[in-house]
Amino acid sequence: MHHFRKVGMSVAAVAVAALGIVAVFALPASAAKGPHGKFVCTQISGSVSSGFVTISGCSGNAVPGTGGSSQPLPIASLVSGGTVNWVSGQSTTIDQPVLNSSKKPTHCPGYVKPSKTNPTPSEPTLEQFTAHVTADTTGLKVPGKVKGYACIDQNGNVSAPKPSKFS
C-alpha cells in the first residue's frame, strides 16, 4: 500500500502540473501590458499504467486559449515539471508541482465510506497540488501559479474531483 501511495502521489503531481499549466499564466513578462487570461479545467483522465493523462473541459478568457483540452501528457515528464501542449497548438510550461497535503477522498471515484463491516476500505488518494507557470502561449500571465486536485484510484486511474482554477 505504501508503494501505491508513492505512485499515486507522483501521478497526482503530474496531473496537478498539467492542470496548473492550463489556466494560470501567459506570455513573457517583458510585455508591459501582457496577457491576463485565466481558465478552469474540469476533467483529468488517464492512468499510471498508460503513463499519460489528458486535461479537458478547459474554458476561460485566455486568448488564443487551449482549444478545450491538452494533448496526451506523459506523466513522467510532468512529475518534474514540463510542457503541456494544447489542442489549439499553444503550450504552457510549469515547474515541478508541489503536493500540499492529502485530503479525504470523499468526492473521488471509488470512494467507499467506512462501515462496521468494512472499517478500512481500500480508498483512492486525493492530492492537492500547486505549481508555477514559467512560460505560456495560451494568453495567461507569466509567472503564475496553479492550484488543483487529483484523485488516483486503486487501479492507478487519474481523475479530477472538482475543477482546477488558474489565476
Backbone hydrogen bonds, N-H to C=O, Kabsch-Sander energy under -0.5 kcal/mol:
donor,donor_aa,acceptor,acceptor_aa,energy
5,R,1,M,-2.1
6,K,2,H,-1.8
7,V,3,H,-2.2
8,G,4,F,-3.3
9,M,5,R,-2.7
10,S,6,K,-2.0
11,V,7,V,-2.4
12,A,8,G,-2.7
13,A,9,M,-2.6
14,V,10,S,-2.1
15,A,11,V,-2.9
16,V,12,A,-2.9
17,A,13,A,-2.7
18,A,14,V,-2.7
19,L,15,A,-2.3
20,G,16,V,-3.1
21,I,17,A,-2.0
22,V,18,A,-1.2
23,A,19,L,-1.1
24,V,20,G,-1.3
31,A,28,P,-1.4
34,G,31,A,-1.1
37,G,139,G,-2.1
39,F,23,A,-0.8
39,F,166,F,-0.6
40,V,59,S,-2.8
41,C,164,S,-1.6
42,T,56,S,-0.5
42,T,57,G,-0.7
43,Q,56,S,-2.2
45,S,54,T,-2.2
46,G,158,V,-0.7
47,S,52,F,-1.6
48,V,156,G,-2.5
51,G,47,S,-1.6
52,F,47,S,-0.7
53,V,73,L,-2.0
54,T,45,S,-2.9
56,S,43,Q,-2.5
57,G,68,G,-0.7
58,C,68,G,-2.3
59,S,40,V,-2.2
61,N,38,K,-1.5
62,A,38,K,-1.0
65,G,138,T,-2.8
69,S,66,T,-0.5
70,S,55,I,-2.8
71,Q,85,N,-3.4
73,L,53,V,-3.5
75,I,51,G,-2.9
78,L,74,P,-1.3
79,V,75,I,-1.8
80,S,76,A,-0.7
81,G,78,L,-1.1
82,G,94,I,-1.1
84,V,92,T,-3.8
85,N,83,T,-0.6
86,W,84,V,-0.5
86,W,90,Q,-2.7
87,V,69,S,-2.4
88,S,66,T,-1.6
89,G,86,W,-1.9
92,T,84,V,-2.0
93,T,135,A,-3.2
94,I,82,G,-2.7
95,D,132,H,-2.2
98,V,130,T,-3.3
100,N,98,V,-0.7
100,N,128,Q,-2.1
101,S,128,Q,-0.7
103,K,126,L,-2.1
106,T,104,K,-0.8
108,C,105,P,-1.9
111,Y,108,C,-1.7
115,S,118,N,-1.7
123,E,121,P,-0.5
125,T,152,I,-2.8
126,L,103,K,-0.6
127,E,150,A,-2.6
128,Q,101,S,-1.8
129,F,148,G,-2.5
130,T,98,V,-1.9
131,A,146,V,-1.4
133,V,144,G,-1.8
134,T,93,T,-2.7
134,T,132,H,-0.6
135,A,93,T,-1.4
137,T,91,S,-2.4
140,L,25,F,-1.0
141,K,24,V,-0.9
141,K,25,F,-0.7
141,K,37,G,-0.7
142,V,27,L,-0.8
144,G,133,V,-1.2
146,V,131,A,-2.9
147,K,165,K,-1.3
148,G,129,F,-2.0
150,A,127,E,-2.1
151,C,159,S,-3.4
152,I,125,T,-2.5
153,D,157,N,-2.2
156,G,153,D,-2.0
158,V,46,G,-2.6
159,S,151,C,-2.0
160,A,44,I,-0.5
164,S,41,C,-2.5
165,K,147,K,-0.9
166,F,39,F,-1.2
167,S,145,K,-1.1
